[in-house]
Amino acid sequence: MTLLPANPVVHLELHTGDLVRACAFYAEVCGWRPEQIHAAGGSYWALGLGEGFGGGIVECETRRPLWLPYIEVADVAEVTERARGLDASVLLGPREGPAGWRSVVSAPAGGEVAFWQRKVGAGPQPRSSHRATDEFRDLHRSHHANGSNSGGQTR
């Protein structure tokens, strides 16, 4: 078995059916202060999770709250197909947004994960959580404009 280089987690996103309670909980327990960002079709709540790492909260229909890590990859389509070959379900096929492409898969024993491919010329990995949050806000703005509010299906 050939070992692949490790791909970094670049964003962490909470999908929840109760935005107010989720924001209050994480503000009180972790000191994360959500910042509302308006997007077509809905709002996105950005979170600074620590030095150089951003996240967000999306309110959507969901059976249970779910943290969705975004892992940066070189080729989102290739990695999505590799995951499918390992029995993952593709919840959201590769989709283009202003700053890159993403897909979401669910592995039988590994949970759900989003793969993220930055567009060429979009610059290096962001060092500030606000820059990372801006990229994912733009991605969600594009996703909401397409009439979807979660990772491809109601959870």
C-alpha positions in Angstrom: 0.0 0.0 0.0 1.4 3.4 -1.0 1.0 6.1 1.6 -0.4 9.4 0.3 0.7 12.7 1.7 -1.5 14.1 4.4 -4.2 16.5 3.3 -4.9 19.4 5.8 -8.3 20.2 7.3 -8.9 23.8 6.2 -12.4 24.5 7.5 -14.8 23.1 10.0 -18.6 23.6 9.6 -21.4 22.8 12.0 -24.8 21.8 10.4 -27.6 22.3 12.9 -31.3 22.7 13.1 -31.0 25.1 16.1 -28.7 28.0 15.1 -29.4 30.1 18.2 -28.7 27.4 20.7 -25.6 26.2 18.8 -24.1 29.7 18.7 -24.9 30.3 22.4 -23.3 27.0 23.4 -20.0 27.5 21.5 -19.7 31.2 22.5 -20.1 30.3 26.2 -18.0 27.1 26.2 -15.3 27.9 23.7 -15.4 31.7 23.3 -16.2 31.4 19.6 -18.1 34.5 18.5 -20.2 33.9 15.4 -20.3 36.6 12.8 -23.3 36.7 10.5 -22.6 36.8 6.8 -25.5 37.3 4.5 -25.7 34.9 1.5 -28.3 34.6 -1.3 -31.0 32.3 0.1 -29.8 32.4 3.7 -27.3 33.4 6.3 -23.9 31.8 7.1 -22.4 32.3 10.5 -18.6 32.5 10.4 -16.5 31.3 13.4 -12.9 32.0 14.1 -11.8 28.7 15.7 -8.2 29.6 16.4 -5.1 31.0 14.8 -5.3 30.5 11.1 -8.3 28.2 11.2 -11.9 29.2 10.4 -15.3 27.5 10.5 -18.9 28.3 10.3 -22.4 27.3 11.3 -25.2 26.5 8.8 -28.8 26.2 9.9 -30.5 23.5 7.9 -32.9 20.6 8.3 -30.9 17.8 10.0 -31.7 14.8 12.1 -28.8 15.6 14.3 -26.1 18.3 14.5 -23.1 17.4 12.4 -19.5 18.8 12.3 -18.3 18.6 8.7 -14.5 18.9 8.2 -13.3 20.3 4.8 -10.1 18.6 3.7 -8.0 20.4 1.0 -7.1 18.1 -1.9 -5.4 18.6 -5.3 -8.2 17.1 -7.4 -11.7 17.0 -5.8 -13.2 14.8 -8.6 -10.4 12.2 -8.3 -10.6 12.0 -4.5 -14.4 11.8 -4.6 -14.2 8.8 -7.0 -11.5 7.2 -4.9 -13.8 7.5 -1.9 -16.7 6.0 -3.9 -14.5 3.1 -4.8 -14.0 2.5 -1.0 -17.8 2.2 -0.5 -18.4 5.9 0.5 -21.7 7.4 -0.6 -21.4 10.6 -2.5 -23.8 13.1 -0.8 -22.8 16.0 -3.0 -20.8 15.5 -6.2 -18.1 18.0 -7.1 -19.6 21.5 -7.3 -17.9 24.7 -8.3 -18.0 27.9 -6.2 -16.2 31.2 -6.6 -13.0 30.1 -4.8 -13.0 26.4 -5.6 -14.8 23.1 -5.8 -16.2 20.8 -3.1 -17.8 17.5 -2.7 -19.3 15.7 0.4 -19.0 12.0 1.0 -20.2 9.6 3.8 -18.0 6.6 4.6 -19.7 3.6 6.3 -17.2 3.6 9.1 -15.7 7.0 8.8 -18.5 9.6 8.9 -19.1 12.5 6.6 -16.3 14.7 5.1 -16.1 17.4 2.5 -13.2 17.6 0.0 -12.1 21.1 -1.1 -10.0 22.0 -4.1 -8.9 25.6 -4.3 -9.0 27.3 -7.7 -5.7 28.0 -9.4 -4.7 31.6 -8.7 -6.8 31.7 -5.5 -3.6 32.1 -3.5 -1.8 30.1 -0.9 -3.5 28.4 2.1 -5.0 31.3 4.1 -3.1 32.2 7.3 -6.0 34.2 8.8 -9.3 32.6 9.8 -11.1 35.6 8.3 -9.6 35.0 4.9 -10.5 31.3 5.1 -14.0 32.2 6.3 -14.4 34.6 3.3 -13.6 31.7 0.9 -16.2 29.4 2.5 -18.8 32.2 2.8 -18.4 32.7 -1.0 -18.7 29.0 -1.6 -21.9 28.9 0.5 -23.3 31.9 -1.2 -22.9 30.1 -4.5 -24.4 26.9 -3.0 -27.4 28.7 -1.6 -28.0 30.4 -4.9 -28.4 26.9 -6.4 -31.2 26.2 -4.0 -29.5 23.9 -1.5 -28.8 24.5 2.1 -26.7 21.5 3.2 -24.3 18.9 2.1 -26.5 17.5 -0.7 -29.2 15.9 1.3 -31.3 16.4 4.4 -29.6 14.8 7.3 
